[in-house]
Amino acid sequence: MTWTVAVKDRSSCTFVLVQGHPEYSTTSLLREYRRDLQRFLRGERTATPAIPVGYVDDESHRLLESFEARVLATPTDPELIRTFLSRPVEQRLVNTWQHSGARLYANWLRLIRRRRQCGA
């Protein structure tokens, strides 16, 4: 998972813009992917969601591609989501962003506290 941060410092305030979700748990993105597959199966989406880039290893990617092929073969079967491969993919996930995300928020809160103490 990747995320991008931009900081804009103005005289009385600092804007921290984050694209992505550094606060996500290890399985959050997988659950969102599953939810969007379910929406496709219910006809709420016109296409299957993309498999998240940089989030799963090659074996998990193959598992998800295989499941997507099953979904595309029977796109009107909402019960198919019950066979989603959560467990085998979850076991292979590695959270590479949580430490950095926690540091980002800690630094941001430290900056806010320091500015309040200085009266800024």
SVG drawing of the C-alpha trace seen along z (x, -y; Angstrom):
<svg xmlns="http://www.w3.org/2000/svg" viewBox="-28 -34 36 55">
<polyline fill="none" stroke="black" stroke-width="0.4" points="0.0,0.0 1.3,-3.4 0.3,-6.9 1.4,-10.4 1.7,-13.4 1.9,-17.0 2.4,-19.8 1.5,-23.4 2.8,-25.7 1.1,-29.1 1.6,-31.8 -1.1,-30.6 -1.8,-27.1 -0.3,-24.0 -2.3,-21.8 -1.3,-18.2 -2.9,-16.5 -2.8,-12.7 -3.7,-10.6 -4.1,-7.0 -4.8,-5.5 -1.8,-5.2 -4.1,-4.4 -5.4,-1.2 -5.0,2.1 -3.3,4.9 -6.6,6.3 -8.6,3.1 -7.8,2.8 -8.6,6.5 -12.0,6.0 -12.7,3.0 -11.8,5.1 -14.1,7.8 -16.9,5.3 -16.5,3.9 -16.6,7.4 -19.8,7.9 -21.2,4.7 -20.4,5.9 -22.1,9.2 -25.2,7.3 -25.2,5.2 -24.2,2.0 -21.0,1.7 -20.5,2.1 -16.9,3.6 -15.0,5.6 -12.5,3.6 -8.9,3.7 -6.7,5.9 -4.8,3.4 -1.3,2.7 1.7,3.2 -0.5,4.8 -0.4,8.6 2.4,11.0 2.4,12.8 0.7,15.9 -2.1,13.9 -2.5,11.9 -3.0,15.2 -5.6,16.3 -7.5,13.0 -7.3,13.2 -8.6,16.7 -11.5,15.6 -12.2,12.7 -12.4,15.1 -15.1,17.1 -16.9,13.8 -16.9,12.9 -18.1,16.3 -21.2,16.0 -21.6,12.2 -25.2,12.5 -24.5,14.8 -24.2,12.7 -23.8,15.8 -20.4,16.4 -18.8,13.8 -19.1,16.3 -16.3,18.3 -14.0,15.3 -10.4,16.3 -9.9,14.0 -8.1,16.4 -5.3,17.5 -4.7,14.0 -4.8,12.5 -2.2,14.9 0.3,13.7 -0.2,9.9 2.6,7.9 1.9,4.5 4.7,2.2 3.0,-1.1 1.7,-1.1 4.8,-2.3 5.2,-5.1 1.5,-6.0 1.7,-6.1 4.8,-8.3 3.1,-10.7 0.1,-11.2 2.4,-11.5 4.5,-14.2 1.4,-16.0 -0.1,-16.0 3.3,-17.1 3.3,-20.1 -0.2,-21.1 0.7,-20.9 3.9,-22.9 2.0,-25.6 -0.7,-25.8 2.0,-26.2 3.6,-29.1 0.3,-30.7 0.5,-30.3"/>
</svg>
